[in-house]
Amino acid sequence: MEQREQINARKQAILVVSFGTSYPGTLKLTIEAVENRIRQAFPEYQVRRAFTSRVVIKRLAERDGVQIDNEIEALERLANEGFQDVYIQPLHIVHGAEYEKIKKIVAHYDQAHEKTFDKIRLGRPLLSCMEHEEHPDDYEIAIKALASQLPEPAADSAVIFMGHGGVHPANAAYALLQLKFEDAGLDHVFVYTVEGFPPFSRIIGKLHQQRVKKVTLMPFLLVAGEHATNDMAGDDEDSAKSQLIAAGFDVEVYFHGLGENTAIQDIYIDHLRSAIADPLHGAGHEHNHRHHQGCCHGHGHAHGDNRHGHCQSHSHQDCGKAASS
């Protein structure tokens, strides 16, 4: 009983970190929706928000007078308020430049001579690990979560997901996702990225080969923000929608970010639950130097939970157009 009271007396926080968006509507439907689900799942924790995009943070402050912490400020605030245990759940799609910002600051706290937090652990993003031995496959789980938003398959129809991409090696996650769709028997589903590989230019030829007539465009992004509005569904001739129409396809747009999908929200909650439950994969005083077979490690202690097999990395550049991806 005394031990339980001591645990309950601890100041524990969950920091939900995303790239961010300057679109208030989609922020409420995606980022805020995930945060609320986390509050419901972990009522004993304080849940805080941070964005990694300085562009988004600046835009919201100047335009709306809304102040949002970046990942450094949010952790400093938790430290100043005396929180002892901090669990960080990123809402990024894959490991990359934005995710690495968080890993670096977690590693900084972990490697400091005087520990600020008793525990600080980092969960993994949406697409992180592939199946290995008894471990589940994040890609397969995500594909199953997308089932509710996919239209009924037809011989002359296809679905195209638009991801962000970038120059980071983690961009390979999108090509892997394409292979995983094919392995799942979803040959009518295609993936491209705004920046990097796979490019949109590869897809139109494949659609013609399959004699597709109708295409549904979907963002493979947490939020349906600037990239979805302009690069995917815009009226300019270089948008995906315009290029498909010009090529003779009937185009529909599913304008909802992944964060609106409750099954995707469940995945982030599961990743956070793993980070909280498994002390072997966090940072802080519970050091563990064992490298689990099949996992990538990068910054040694800053991984939260990496027990589920092979891991990826990702880039999400801090640029104006990426500000609402």
C-alpha positions, -999 to +999 in steps of 0.1 A: +000+000+000+028+024+009+046+016-023+015+023-043+010+056-026+047+065-034+041+056-071+009+077-072+027+106-056+053+107-084+050+135-109+047+117-143+043+133-177+037+122-212+050+146-239+033+142-272+057+155-299+048+161-336+061+182-364+031+204-359+007+222-382-005+257-387-039+246-398-062+248-368-089+226-382-067+196-389-047+202-357-079+196-337-089+165-357-054+149-356-029+160-331-054+171-304-074+139-310-044+117-304-035+137-273-070+133-259-069+095-266-036+094-247-052+113-218-080+087-217-056+058-218-032+072-192-052+093-167-025+092-141-001+112-163+000+149-172-001+151-210+018+179-227+023+191-263+055+200-283+062+207-319+096+201-336+090+226-364+102+261-355+085+274-387+051+261-375+057+274-339+067+309-352+037+310-376+012+302-349+027+327-325+028+355-351-006+348-367-027+335-338-008+345-307-006+308-298+025+297-279+036+261-283+068+247-269+094+230-290+108+197-277+137+214-258+114+240-241+088+214-232+113+192-214+128+222-196+094+232-185+087+197-171+121+197-153+113+231-138+080+218-126+096+189-108+084+160-129+103+128-122+092+104-150+088+116-185+076+095-214+078+110-249+056+097-277+064+111-312+036+114-338+061+113-366+055+088-394+090+073-394+125+078-378+142+109-393+154+144-389+125+155-367+126+123-347+163+126-343+158+161-327+140+143-299+165+115-296+193+140-292+177+159-264+167+127-246+203+115-249+215+149-235+193+144-204+204+108-201+241+115-204+242+145-180+263+141-149+234+152-127+201+135-137+172+158-142+146+131-145+145+097-128+131+082-160+130+096-196+119+073-223+111+077-260+085+057-279+088+049-316+070+066-345+043+050-367+066+030-390+096+018-371+101-019-370+097-049-392+087-084-381+115-103-364+110-136-346+081-130-321+080-092-327+051-076-347+056-056-379+047-019-376+041-017-414+017-046-414-001-031-384-004+003-401-017-013-433-044-031-413-053+002-396-058+018-430-084-007-440-113+014-427-104+043-450-097+023-482-125+022-507-138-012-519-113-025-544-123-027-581-105-038-612-104-003-626-096+016-594-066+025-574-055+043-542-025+066-541-009+076-507+012+107-506+040+108-480+064+135-473+098+119-479+131+138-480+169+132-483+172+113-450+180+076-455+147+069-436+129+079-468+134+042-477+105+035-454+081+046-481+095+022-507+093-005-480+057+004-473+049+000-511+063-035-509+043-043-478+011-032-495+020-056-524+027-084-499-007-078-484-023-084-517-031-047-522-017-043-557-040-014-564-024+008-536+005+030-545+028+052-524+048+082-535+065+111-517+066+148-522+103+148-517+124+118-526+117+083-536+093+069-547+084+099-569+050+105-583+063+102-618+065+064-614+029+060-607+010+071-638+027+045-659+017+018-634-019+030-634-020+027-672-005-008-670-033-019-647-059-002-668-070+020-639-098+045-646-106+059-611-080+070-585-085+080-549-058+102-534-050+100-497-024+118-476+000+095-457+007+123-433-004+129-397-023+160-407-040+171-439-023+204-441-003+223-467+012+194-486-022+177-488-039+210-498-014+220-525+009+192-536-017+165-535-051+181-541-043+216-554-055+231-587-020+239-599-010+219-629+019+202-610-003+188-582-010+151-581-047+156-587-041+179-617-016+155-633-039+125-629-068+144-644-047+155-673-037+119-678-074+109-681-082+095-647-113+101-626-099+115-593-114+116-558-096+130-528-098+116-493-088+147-474-081+133-439-048+130-421-037+097-406-042+113-371-080+112-377-079+074-381-087+059-346-068+027-355-037+048-362-043+066-329-043+032-313-009+024-327+007+055-312-009+045-278+005+010-281+039+024-288+037+046-258+025+018-237+055-003-247+079+025-238+063+029-204+062-008-197+097-019-208+126-004-188+151-021-211+143+003-239+142+037-223+167+064-213+174+078-179+186+059-148+175+025-162+205+022-184+207-008-207+234-013-232+222-045-247+215-042-284+185-062-292+188-084-323+172-068-354+169-033-339+187-001-349+200+020-321+216+053-332+217+074-301+222+047-275+197+055-247+172+076-265+150+049-280+121+044-257+109+010-268+127-006-297+119-042-290+098-048-321+124-058-347+141-038-373+139+000-372+139+027-397+147+064-399+130+094-415+134+130-426+109+158-423+126+190-433+121+223-414+108+242-444+078+264-451+060+238-472+066+211-447+052+232-419+018+215-420+027+180-431 
